[in-house]
Amino acid sequence: QERVAELSGIPPEDQVLLHAGTPLDDDEAVLGQSPLPEFTTLDLSTRLLGGKVHGSLARAGKVRGQTPKVSAE
């Protein structure tokens, strides 16, 4: 990752190396010690902020299917 940082300008902590669409662990990113075939293609991506919000967090604050309360007269 240090060598990739020199070539790309992307700091190692922001790098995500992928092989066949699967992210490599930081331990596997030592290419000379990994079981990857010779002349294999790796993709470099960066870590992104945010992400998918799912479950009850996505519905927080939304009122669905509820009728408004009417005060009794």
For each residue, the residues with C-beta under 8 A, 3 or more apart:
1: 4 5 12 15 17 26 29
2: 5 6 12
3: 6 7
4: 1 7 8 10 12 15 17 44
5: 1 2 8 9 10 11 12 15
6: 2 3
7: 3 4
8: 4 5 44
9: 5
10: 4 5 14 15 44 46
11: 5 14 15
12: 1 2 4 5 15
13: 47
14: 10 11 46 47
15: 1 4 5 10 11 12 29 44 45 46 47
16: 23 44 45 46 47
17: 1 4 23 24 29 42 43 44
18: 21 22 23 24 42 43 44 45
19: 22 24 36 40 41 42 43
20:
21: 18 43
22: 18 19
23: 16 17 18
24: 17 18 19 28 29 34 42
25: 28 29
26: 1 29
27: 30
28: 24 25 34
29: 1 15 17 24 25 26 34
30: 27 33 34
31: 34 36 42
32:
33: 30
34: 24 28 29 30 31
35:
36: 19 31 40 42
37: 40
38:
39:
40: 19 36 37
41: 19
42: 17 18 19 24 31 36
43: 17 18 19 21
44: 4 8 10 15 16 17 18
45: 15 16 18
46: 10 14 15 16
47: 13 14 15 16
48: 51
49:
50:
51: 48
52:
53: 57 58
54: 57 58
55: 58 59
56: 59 60
57: 53 54 60
58: 53 54 55
59: 55 56 62 64
60: 56 57
61:
62: 59
63: 66
64: 59
65:
66: 63
67:
68:
69:
70:
71:
72:
73:
